[in-house]
């Protein structure tokens, strides 16, 4: 599990699973980058249909998906089929404090 420190990324419950999603070649796009980001988000939501994901937060070059522990395997299956990303990792949002990061 990868530990991250990202503001505004929430695990909605203690048992929620957070995924860090790394966008692919979208960072190379020019003026139409927003169009590609929107399409990627819509495709992810489509693949997650039927799951109880809590939120998707977009940050530059990254997306964060929060879902219930019961739907984590389904979310991973959706991410395996999502075109336009280079990878993902199960993560945990923690405070920006060395001891907290180490403990996580």
LOTOR-797297 format. One record per residue: chain; y negated, x negated, z of N, C-alpha, C, O, CB in turn. Coordinates in Angstrom, 3 decimals. Atoms other than C-alpha are relative to their C-alpha. Glycine has a CB too. Example, Ala and Ser with C-alpha at 12.3 -4.5 7.8 and 13.67 -1.06 7.14 Angstrom:
- A / 1.190 / -0.890 / 0.000 / 4.500 / -12.300 / 7.800 / -1.200 / -0.900 / 0.000 / -1.181 / -1.936 / 0.665 / -0.027 / 0.992 / 1.246
- A / 1.190 / 0.820 / -0.060 / 1.060 / -13.670 / 7.140 / -1.090 / 0.770 / 0.730 / -2.198 / 0.261 / 0.899 / -0.462 / -0.414 / -1.415
// end
This chain:
- A / 1.172 / -0.850 / 0.000 / 0.000 / 0.000 / 0.000 / -1.236 / -0.897 / 0.000 / -1.307 / -1.846 / 0.781 / 0.003 / 0.968 / 1.225
- A / 1.211 / 0.768 / 0.088 / -3.415 / -1.379 / -0.947 / -1.058 / 0.617 / 0.901 / -1.203 / 1.839 / 0.921 / -0.487 / -0.079 / -1.446
- A / 1.063 / -0.488 / -0.867 / -6.277 / -1.080 / 1.563 / -1.325 / -0.161 / -0.719 / -1.619 / -1.228 / -1.256 / -0.011 / -0.751 / 1.358
- A / 1.298 / 0.044 / 0.662 / -9.701 / -0.228 / 0.169 / -1.092 / 0.402 / 0.969 / -0.832 / 1.051 / 1.982 / -0.016 / 0.913 / -1.232
- A / 1.155 / -0.468 / -0.744 / -13.158 / 0.257 / 1.568 / -0.942 / 0.620 / -1.012 / -1.634 / -0.102 / -1.730 / -0.692 / -1.159 / 0.808
- A / 0.830 / -0.683 / 0.984 / -14.974 / 2.868 / -0.502 / -0.704 / 1.172 / 0.667 / -0.055 / 2.046 / 1.242 / 0.846 / 0.481 / -1.205
- A / 0.755 / -1.116 / -0.560 / -17.749 / 5.174 / 0.648 / 0.264 / 1.253 / -0.820 / 0.525 / 1.181 / -2.021 / -1.514 / -0.317 / 0.039
- A / -0.137 / -1.314 / 0.637 / -17.417 / 8.867 / -0.159 / 1.396 / 0.280 / -0.529 / 1.580 / 1.236 / -1.282 / -0.979 / 0.118 / -1.123
- A / -1.378 / -0.279 / 0.366 / -13.662 / 8.628 / -0.686 / 0.683 / 0.493 / 1.252 / 0.702 / -0.196 / 2.271 / 0.723 / -1.260 / -0.600
- A / -0.524 / -0.631 / -1.200 / -11.894 / 10.947 / 1.692 / 1.485 / 0.251 / -0.107 / 1.974 / 0.715 / -1.137 / -0.721 / 1.295 / 0.270
- A / -1.338 / -0.537 / -0.198 / -8.358 / 11.430 / 2.840 / -0.245 / 1.281 / 0.770 / -0.743 / 1.225 / 1.894 / 0.986 / -1.016 / 0.772
- A / 0.352 / -1.256 / -0.632 / -8.633 / 15.094 / 3.692 / 0.803 / 0.280 / 1.250 / 0.331 / 1.006 / 2.126 / 0.178 / 1.115 / -0.963
- A / -0.844 / -0.176 / -1.174 / -5.801 / 15.007 / 6.230 / 0.653 / -1.336 / 0.311 / 0.682 / -2.235 / -0.529 / 1.072 / 1.115 / -0.226
- A / -0.667 / 1.244 / -0.374 / -3.961 / 12.306 / 8.120 / 1.189 / -0.295 / -0.892 / 1.502 / -1.460 / -1.136 / 0.447 / 0.058 / 1.442
- A / -1.180 / 0.223 / 0.835 / -0.922 / 12.824 / 5.900 / -0.331 / -0.067 / -1.489 / 0.575 / -0.143 / -2.320 / 1.011 / 1.094 / 0.243
- A / 0.400 / 0.051 / 1.410 / -2.947 / 12.735 / 2.654 / 0.271 / -1.393 / -0.564 / 0.213 / -2.391 / 0.154 / -1.502 / 0.370 / -0.164
- A / -0.252 / 1.257 / 0.702 / -2.131 / 10.038 / 0.102 / -1.167 / -0.226 / -0.958 / -1.580 / 0.681 / -1.680 / 1.382 / 0.026 / -0.767
- A / 1.130 / 0.356 / 0.857 / -4.942 / 8.249 / -1.708 / 0.481 / -0.978 / -1.062 / 1.169 / -1.952 / -0.755 / -1.171 / -0.613 / 0.832
- A / -0.328 / 0.893 / 1.107 / -4.498 / 6.642 / -5.126 / -1.273 / -0.609 / -0.553 / -2.248 / 0.099 / -0.803 / 0.769 / 0.750 / -1.109
- A / 1.054 / 0.709 / 0.705 / -6.821 / 4.017 / -6.576 / 0.451 / -0.107 / -1.450 / 1.499 / -0.688 / -1.731 / -0.288 / -1.422 / 0.635
- A / -0.360 / -0.024 / 1.415 / -6.791 / 4.491 / -10.364 / -0.962 / -0.912 / -0.751 / -2.177 / -0.739 / -0.667 / -0.037 / 1.456 / -0.576
- A / 0.822 / 0.944 / 0.741 / -8.038 / 1.672 / -12.586 / -0.115 / 0.448 / -1.452 / 0.879 / 0.555 / -2.170 / 0.587 / -1.424 / 0.085
- A / 0.233 / -0.423 / 1.385 / -9.617 / 2.801 / -15.833 / 0.237 / -1.171 / -0.942 / 0.030 / -2.331 / -0.586 / -1.438 / 0.554 / -0.176
- A / -0.314 / 1.025 / 0.980 / -8.631 / 0.933 / -18.951 / -1.190 / -0.409 / -0.829 / -2.215 / -0.834 / -0.295 / 1.083 / 0.471 / -0.894
- A / 0.999 / 0.470 / 0.948 / -10.691 / 0.178 / -22.015 / -1.293 / 0.807 / 0.023 / -2.192 / 0.531 / -0.771 / 0.570 / 0.025 / -1.374
- A / 1.226 / -0.793 / -0.080 / -13.331 / 2.752 / -21.041 / -1.199 / -0.867 / 0.329 / -2.322 / -0.539 / -0.052 / 0.143 / 1.098 / 1.041
- A / 1.114 / 0.867 / -0.364 / -15.426 / -0.080 / -19.649 / -0.606 / -0.679 / -1.226 / -1.718 / -1.204 / -1.157 / 0.458 / -1.051 / 1.004
- A / 0.509 / 0.612 / 1.226 / -15.819 / -1.365 / -23.222 / -0.781 / 0.977 / -0.860 / -1.418 / 0.563 / -1.829 / 1.139 / -0.573 / -0.800
- A / 0.658 / -1.006 / 0.828 / -17.228 / 1.894 / -24.587 / -1.512 / -0.113 / 0.128 / -2.018 / -0.618 / 1.130 / 0.464 / 1.411 / 0.389
- A / 1.463 / 0.067 / 0.005 / -20.912 / 2.175 / -25.460 / -0.625 / 1.291 / 0.465 / -0.385 / 1.754 / 1.580 / -0.506 / -0.337 / -1.380
- A / 0.765 / -1.196 / -0.347 / -23.114 / 5.240 / -25.525 / 0.876 / 1.217 / 0.271 / 0.435 / 2.145 / 0.949 / -0.964 / 0.319 / -1.102
- A / -0.871 / -1.163 / -0.192 / -20.149 / 7.637 / -25.570 / 1.000 / -0.201 / 1.144 / 2.005 / 0.506 / 1.208 / 0.751 / 0.300 / -1.289
- A / -0.896 / 0.281 / -1.120 / -18.510 / 6.214 / -22.411 / 0.205 / 1.236 / 0.865 / 1.325 / 1.504 / 1.303 / -0.551 / -1.146 / 0.846
- A / -0.095 / -1.208 / -0.832 / -19.270 / 9.410 / -20.462 / 0.970 / 1.012 / -0.609 / 1.697 / 1.688 / 0.119 / -1.390 / 0.644 / 0.174
- A / -0.914 / -0.909 / 0.686 / -17.371 / 11.435 / -23.065 / 1.454 / -0.398 / 0.273 / 2.295 / 0.463 / 0.533 / -0.282 / 0.005 / -1.519
- A / -1.351 / 0.489 / -0.267 / -14.274 / 9.254 / -22.585 / 0.374 / 0.198 / 1.470 / 1.511 / 0.557 / 1.775 / 0.117 / -1.484 / -0.381
- A / -0.259 / -0.196 / -1.427 / -14.595 / 9.415 / -18.770 / 0.297 / 1.469 / 0.291 / 1.186 / 1.784 / 1.082 / -1.200 / -0.480 / 0.840
- A / -0.218 / -1.436 / -0.188 / -14.824 / 13.210 / -18.928 / 1.379 / 0.403 / -0.528 / 2.088 / 1.178 / 0.115 / -1.107 / 0.816 / -0.712
- A / -1.317 / -0.301 / 0.572 / -11.749 / 13.392 / -21.191 / 1.117 / -0.534 / 0.901 / 2.137 / 0.132 / 1.076 / 0.124 / -0.604 / -1.417
- A / -0.997 / 0.567 / -0.901 / -9.815 / 11.112 / -18.825 / 0.159 / 0.877 / 1.238 / 1.279 / 1.144 / 1.674 / -0.390 / -1.430 / 0.405
- A / -0.040 / -0.879 / -1.169 / -10.728 / 13.314 / -15.858 / 0.693 / 1.322 / -0.325 / 1.514 / 1.795 / 0.462 / -1.418 / 0.264 / 0.514
- A / -0.625 / -1.265 / 0.405 / -9.723 / 16.493 / -17.716 / 1.503 / -0.180 / -0.230 / 2.299 / 0.681 / 0.146 / -0.670 / 0.547 / -1.279
- A / -1.421 / 0.269 / 0.229 / -6.417 / 14.934 / -18.788 / 0.746 / -0.166 / 1.326 / 1.868 / 0.315 / 1.478 / 0.175 / -1.261 / -0.867
- A / -0.631 / 0.165 / -1.306 / -5.672 / 13.918 / -15.198 / 0.165 / 1.348 / 0.692 / 1.225 / 1.627 / 1.251 / -0.823 / -0.952 / 0.879
- A / -0.093 / -1.325 / -0.613 / -6.440 / 17.423 / -13.924 / 1.095 / 0.833 / -0.664 / 1.819 / 1.568 / 0.008 / -1.349 / 0.730 / -0.092
- A / -1.043 / -0.734 / 0.727 / -4.188 / 18.872 / -16.629 / 1.393 / -0.463 / 0.452 / 2.279 / 0.359 / 0.684 / -0.162 / -0.197 / -1.534
- A / -1.295 / 0.533 / -0.427 / -1.317 / 16.562 / -15.628 / 0.318 / 0.355 / 1.448 / 1.488 / 0.423 / 1.823 / 0.026 / -1.508 / -0.175
- A / -0.199 / -0.340 / -1.413 / -1.819 / 17.482 / -11.953 / 0.143 / 1.496 / 0.230 / 0.315 / 1.935 / 1.367 / -1.149 / -0.526 / 0.824
- A / -0.118 / -1.454 / -0.136 / -1.629 / 21.219 / -12.654 / 1.304 / 0.345 / 0.723 / 2.376 / -0.141 / 0.362 / -0.052 / 0.693 / -1.395
- A / -1.171 / -0.382 / -0.773 / 0.736 / 22.776 / -10.151 / 0.167 / -0.801 / 1.276 / 1.050 / -0.511 / 2.083 / 1.220 / -0.146 / -0.836
- A / -0.028 / 0.758 / -1.245 / 0.081 / 20.202 / -7.439 / -1.209 / 0.399 / 0.843 / -2.135 / 1.045 / 0.354 / 0.008 / -1.537 / -0.275
- A / 1.112 / -0.348 / -0.888 / -2.217 / 20.563 / -4.463 / -0.872 / -1.222 / 0.268 / -1.084 / -1.600 / 1.421 / 0.526 / 0.581 / 1.328
- A / 0.866 / 1.159 / -0.203 / -4.463 / 17.560 / -5.071 / -1.293 / 0.471 / 0.655 / -1.786 / 1.558 / 0.355 / -0.290 / -0.734 / -1.349
- A / 1.176 / -0.393 / -0.761 / -7.475 / 17.611 / -2.770 / -1.290 / -0.362 / -0.723 / -2.226 / 0.437 / -0.758 / 0.026 / -0.650 / 1.366
- A / 1.229 / 0.398 / 0.675 / -10.051 / 15.655 / -4.744 / 0.249 / -1.155 / -0.953 / 1.211 / -1.911 / -0.819 / -1.066 / -0.381 / 1.016
- A / 0.055 / 1.142 / 0.900 / -10.757 / 13.251 / -7.561 / -1.447 / -0.473 / 0.028 / -2.362 / 0.287 / -0.288 / 0.484 / 0.367 / -1.474
- A / 1.343 / 0.573 / -0.072 / -13.748 / 10.945 / -7.080 / -0.087 / -1.109 / -1.039 / 0.783 / -1.977 / -1.103 / -0.323 / -0.543 / 1.441
- A / 0.191 / 1.033 / 1.004 / -15.083 / 8.833 / -9.938 / -1.041 / -0.996 / 0.479 / -2.098 / -0.617 / 0.982 / -0.417 / 0.613 / -1.345
- A / 0.902 / 1.119 / -0.269 / -16.716 / 5.452 / -9.351 / 0.025 / -0.880 / -1.245 / 0.940 / -0.746 / -2.057 / 0.423 / -0.810 / 1.306
- A / 0.000 / 0.855 / 1.197 / -17.656 / 2.826 / -11.973 / 1.307 / -0.795 / -0.133 / 1.629 / -1.630 / 0.712 / -1.195 / -0.969 / 0.043
- A / -1.245 / 0.700 / 0.281 / -14.365 / 1.607 / -13.456 / 1.196 / 0.428 / 0.831 / 2.286 / -0.120 / 0.668 / -0.208 / -1.428 / 0.190
- A / -1.062 / -0.435 / -0.904 / -12.289 / 3.439 / -10.832 / -0.046 / 1.512 / 0.192 / -1.078 / 2.154 / -0.001 / -0.122 / -0.713 / 1.358
- A / -0.080 / -1.388 / -0.452 / -11.119 / 6.879 / -9.809 / 0.872 / 0.001 / 1.237 / 1.764 / -0.837 / 1.376 / 0.574 / 0.959 / -1.117
- A / -0.792 / -0.141 / -1.215 / -9.706 / 7.952 / -6.465 / 0.555 / 1.418 / 0.035 / -0.193 / 2.389 / -0.074 / -0.851 / -0.309 / 1.280
- A / -0.686 / -1.288 / -0.059 / -7.172 / 10.766 / -6.221 / 0.573 / 0.170 / 1.396 / 1.308 / -0.693 / 1.874 / 1.121 / 0.101 / -1.082
- A / -0.550 / -0.318 / -1.310 / -6.372 / 12.343 / -2.868 / 0.901 / 1.213 / -0.153 / 0.506 / 2.227 / -0.729 / -1.129 / 0.262 / 1.049
- A / -0.940 / -1.120 / 0.088 / -3.316 / 14.561 / -2.585 / 0.852 / 0.051 / 1.262 / 0.845 / -0.877 / 2.070 / 0.899 / -0.127 / -1.260
- A / -0.874 / -0.139 / -1.164 / -0.867 / 15.838 / -0.006 / 1.194 / -0.946 / -0.140 / 1.566 / -1.337 / -1.246 / 0.481 / 1.473 / 0.159
- A / -1.168 / 0.885 / 0.012 / 2.077 / 13.653 / 0.966 / 1.157 / 0.630 / -0.770 / 1.935 / -0.073 / -1.416 / 0.438 / -0.327 / 1.436
- A / -1.082 / -0.693 / 0.708 / 4.429 / 16.308 / -0.442 / -0.135 / -0.125 / -1.512 / 0.865 / -0.112 / -2.229 / 0.026 / 1.471 / 0.392
- A / 0.231 / 0.070 / 1.438 / 2.805 / 15.990 / -3.890 / -0.203 / -1.433 / -0.508 / -0.518 / -1.631 / -1.682 / -1.201 / 0.837 / -0.357
- A / 0.262 / 1.387 / 0.396 / 2.514 / 12.186 / -3.936 / 0.912 / -0.448 / -1.148 / 0.453 / -1.118 / -2.072 / 0.183 / -0.931 / 1.201
- A / -0.917 / 0.392 / 1.078 / 5.611 / 11.704 / -6.112 / -0.379 / 0.676 / -1.317 / -0.296 / 0.060 / -2.380 / 1.451 / 0.354 / 0.375
- A / 0.448 / -0.707 / 1.208 / 4.366 / 14.364 / -8.567 / -1.274 / -0.639 / -0.552 / -1.440 / -0.752 / -1.766 / -0.242 / 1.499 / 0.304
- A / 1.238 / 0.661 / 0.436 / 0.960 / 12.650 / -8.666 / 0.316 / -1.321 / -0.687 / -0.292 / -1.653 / -1.705 / -0.945 / -0.236 / 1.198
- A / -0.393 / 1.258 / 0.636 / 2.614 / 9.315 / -9.439 / 0.599 / 0.245 / -1.380 / 0.339 / -0.516 / -2.312 / 1.002 / -0.753 / 0.879
- A / -0.565 / -0.340 / 1.309 / 4.570 / 10.947 / -12.264 / -1.121 / 0.350 / -0.986 / -1.064 / -0.035 / -2.154 / 0.999 / 1.185 / 0.127
- A / 1.140 / -0.329 / 0.860 / 1.306 / 12.343 / -13.646 / -0.735 / -1.271 / -0.414 / -1.121 / -1.409 / -1.575 / -0.966 / 0.967 / 0.721
- A / 0.704 / 1.249 / 0.310 / -0.328 / 8.904 / -13.443 / 0.786 / -0.854 / -0.985 / 0.190 / -1.571 / -1.788 / -0.264 / -0.794 / 1.278
- A / -0.829 / 0.748 / 0.961 / 2.604 / 7.365 / -15.342 / -0.248 / 0.459 / -1.437 / -0.091 / -0.316 / -2.380 / 1.489 / 0.159 / 0.344
- A / 0.197 / -0.568 / 1.331 / 1.774 / 9.653 / -18.266 / -1.467 / 0.100 / -0.409 / -1.774 / 0.628 / -1.478 / 0.622 / 1.358 / -0.060
- A / 1.430 / -0.097 / 0.291 / -2.029 / 9.350 / -18.130 / -0.437 / -1.152 / -0.894 / -0.405 / -2.312 / -0.484 / -0.823 / 0.007 / 1.305
- A / 0.475 / 0.997 / 0.948 / -3.343 / 7.520 / -21.178 / -1.434 / -0.368 / 0.342 / -2.237 / 0.504 / 0.673 / 0.102 / 0.522 / -1.455
- A / 1.370 / 0.441 / -0.236 / -6.476 / 5.422 / -20.675 / -0.195 / -0.719 / 1.327 / -1.317 / -1.105 / 1.657 / -0.914 / 1.170 / -0.059
- A / 0.117 / 0.761 / -1.239 / -5.708 / 3.753 / -17.337 / 0.870 / -1.246 / -0.102 / 1.845 / -1.281 / -0.853 / 0.409 / 0.862 / 1.228
- A / -0.788 / 1.234 / 0.010 / -4.419 / 0.250 / -16.680 / 0.989 / -0.038 / 1.147 / 1.937 / -0.823 / 1.127 / -0.912 / -1.212 / 0.068
- A / -0.924 / -0.037 / -1.112 / -2.720 / 1.095 / -13.415 / -0.554 / 0.796 / 1.166 / -1.674 / 1.305 / 1.121 / 0.335 / -1.396 / 0.442
- A / 0.400 / -0.708 / -1.211 / -2.863 / 2.694 / -9.991 / 0.732 / -0.604 / 1.174 / 1.716 / -1.325 / 1.013 / 0.288 / 1.518 / -0.108
- A / -0.643 / 0.480 / -1.221 / -1.989 / 1.918 / -6.402 / -0.225 / 1.017 / 1.106 / -1.297 / 1.613 / 1.205 / -0.545 / -1.396 / 0.413
- A / 0.206 / -0.804 / -1.206 / -1.397 / 3.933 / -3.257 / -0.941 / -0.800 / 0.887 / -0.760 / -2.004 / 1.068 / 1.368 / 0.335 / 0.742
- A / 1.052 / 0.690 / -0.735 / -4.378 / 3.104 / -1.091 / -0.299 / 0.718 / 1.297 / 0.302 / 1.744 / 1.617 / -1.265 / -0.113 / -0.843
- A / 0.448 / -0.614 / -1.237 / -6.056 / 3.881 / 2.175 / -1.483 / -0.296 / 0.174 / -1.893 / -1.453 / 0.085 / 0.822 / -0.515 / 1.217
- A / 1.430 / 0.185 / -0.225 / -9.772 / 4.416 / 2.817 / -0.207 / -0.316 / 1.477 / 0.247 / 0.422 / 2.351 / -0.819 / 1.268 / -0.431
- A / 0.257 / 0.413 / -1.374 / -10.926 / 2.583 / 5.932 / -1.453 / -0.438 / 0.135 / -2.147 / -0.634 / -0.863 / 0.959 / -1.142 / 0.423
- A / 1.348 / 0.491 / -0.269 / -14.176 / 1.505 / 7.564 / -0.113 / -1.460 / -0.433 / 0.886 / -2.175 / -0.500 / -0.351 / 0.151 / 1.502
- A / 0.236 / 1.393 / 0.379 / -15.759 / -1.784 / 6.456 / -0.073 / -0.861 / 1.254 / -1.150 / -1.291 / 1.667 / -1.302 / -0.138 / -0.834
- A / -0.106 / 0.789 / -1.208 / -14.596 / -3.670 / 9.501 / 1.281 / -0.829 / -0.128 / 2.349 / -0.286 / -0.411 / 0.010 / 0.910 / 1.293
- A / -1.141 / 0.901 / 0.201 / -12.279 / -6.683 / 9.376 / 1.228 / 0.442 / 0.794 / 2.329 / 0.489 / 0.245 / -0.382 / -1.422 / 0.394
- A / -1.142 / -0.387 / -0.829 / -10.076 / -5.537 / 12.261 / 0.631 / 1.306 / -0.488 / 1.852 / 1.458 / -0.452 / -0.434 / 0.144 / 1.461
- A / -0.527 / -1.271 / 0.506 / -9.746 / -2.025 / 10.815 / 0.784 / -0.214 / -1.286 / 1.839 / 0.390 / -1.482 / -1.140 / 1.004 / -0.238
- A / -0.689 / 0.296 / 1.268 / -8.784 / -3.393 / 7.383 / 1.328 / -0.679 / 0.283 / 2.341 / -0.336 / -0.328 / -0.877 / -0.896 / -0.917
- A / -1.238 / 0.701 / -0.329 / -6.208 / -5.725 / 8.907 / 1.020 / 0.955 / 0.612 / 2.210 / 0.873 / 0.307 / -0.282 / -1.161 / 0.962
- A / -0.900 / -0.956 / -0.663 / -4.750 / -2.910 / 11.043 / 0.587 / 0.997 / -0.979 / 1.690 / 1.500 / -0.764 / -0.737 / 0.744 / 1.101
- A / -0.483 / -0.980 / 0.970 / -4.406 / -0.638 / 8.013 / 1.102 / -0.603 / -0.824 / 1.649 / 0.062 / -1.704 / -1.134 / 0.491 / -0.904
// end
